[in-house]
Amino acid sequence: MKSKKALDKARELARAIVESEEYILLKESEKSLHNDKKASDLLSTYNKKLDKFNEIKFKRDEELLKKYHEEITKLKDDIDNNTTINNLYRCQKNYDNLISNINNIINYFTGNDKKSKCGNCSGCKG
């Protein structure tokens, strides 16, 4: 059965992804974030303040908006200077690039590549 072969290859690809440096480093950086209370609290506080800011926007309370904006800006600066969080973001970006590249390859070879101008003509063997 030909679909079995495709599913076997998908399993093989999944194993290769899990064994990739990008995946391993991402999981290690997630663990580091989990173990870094300061970094975890910083992200949690930032997300809560951002949610509150978005709620307040509709109330048009300019003074309260300004207060939350200042707090969010300060928290964002702290996040930008936090090594654990920056490492997580870098690892996430690298992993996302890997997955994107894999998807691009699959899309190219299945003819679903929206970026390609290829019309499956006989001019190329791609």
N, C-alpha and C positions, 0 to 999 in steps of 0.2 A: 504494500500500500504506500503510495507516494506521500500522502499527508503524514504518515508515521515518520518518514525520513525528515520532513520539515520540522515536525515536533521534536524529534531527537536533536536536530541541529539547534532548535530554540533552547532546549535544555542545556546543550553544550555551550551556547552563547551565554546563557544565564550564569553558568558555572565560571566561565571566563571573566565575566563582569565582576562577580563576587571575589575572584582571585586577583583582580586588577589592582594596581597601586592606587588608582584614584578612589576606588571603593574602600579599600582598606584604610587609607588615610582619612577618608570622610568619616568612617565609623570610629576611628581613633579620636578625631577632632570632636565628634558628637559626645563621646565618652568624657573627653577633657572638659567640655562645656558643662556636662552634667556634674562633674566633680568640682567645678569652679563655682562656688556659691556666689561670689561677687559678680562674675560674668552672667550667670543665670538670673540673678536678681536684677541686674542692669537691663537685660533684655525683657524680662517680665514687666518691670516698671515702665520701660519705654513703650511697650505694647499697650499697657493699660492706659497710660497718659495719652497715647495716640488715639485710642478708642474714645476716650473721654473728650478729647479735642474735636473729633469728628461729630460727636453728639452735640457739643456746644455750638458748632458752626451753624446749625440750623436755628439756634435760639438768638443768634446775632448779638450776643453779649460781648462787645468788643474788649472790655476790660478783662474779662475772664479768658477770652481767646488769646489776648496778649500774654497773660500769665502762663497759660498752658503752652503757648508757642515758645516762650523763653525756657520753660522747663524741658520741653521736648528737644530744643536745640542743644541745651546743656547735656542732656542724656545722650543725644546723638554724637556729640563730641567725645563723651566718655566711651561710647561704643567704638567709635573710630580709633580710639587710642588703646583699646583692650586687645591684647595679644591673642587670647583664647578665642574671642569672637572673630577677629580678623583671620585667624587660622581656619576656623570653621567656614567662613565665607569663601576663602580661597579654595579650600578643599571641595566645597559644594560647587563652586564654579568649574573646577577641573572635572569633577564627576559629571556635571551637566553637559560639559563639552564632549566628554566621551560618549554619553548617551545620544547626544545630538548627532555626532559623527556616525554612530552606529545606525541611527534612524535614517540619516542621509544616504548611507550606503544601501540600506534595504529599499528605500524609496527609489533610488536610482535604478537598481537592478529589477525592481518590480514594475517600473514604468510609472510610478506615482510621484516622480520628482517634479514638483511644481516649478522649481527654479530652472530646470533644464529646458532647452529649446528642442530637445530631441523628439522627433516624431516617429521613432522606430523605423526610419527608412533604411534602405539597404546601403546607403552611403557610408555608414559606419557600422562596425560590428559591436557597438556598445549597447 
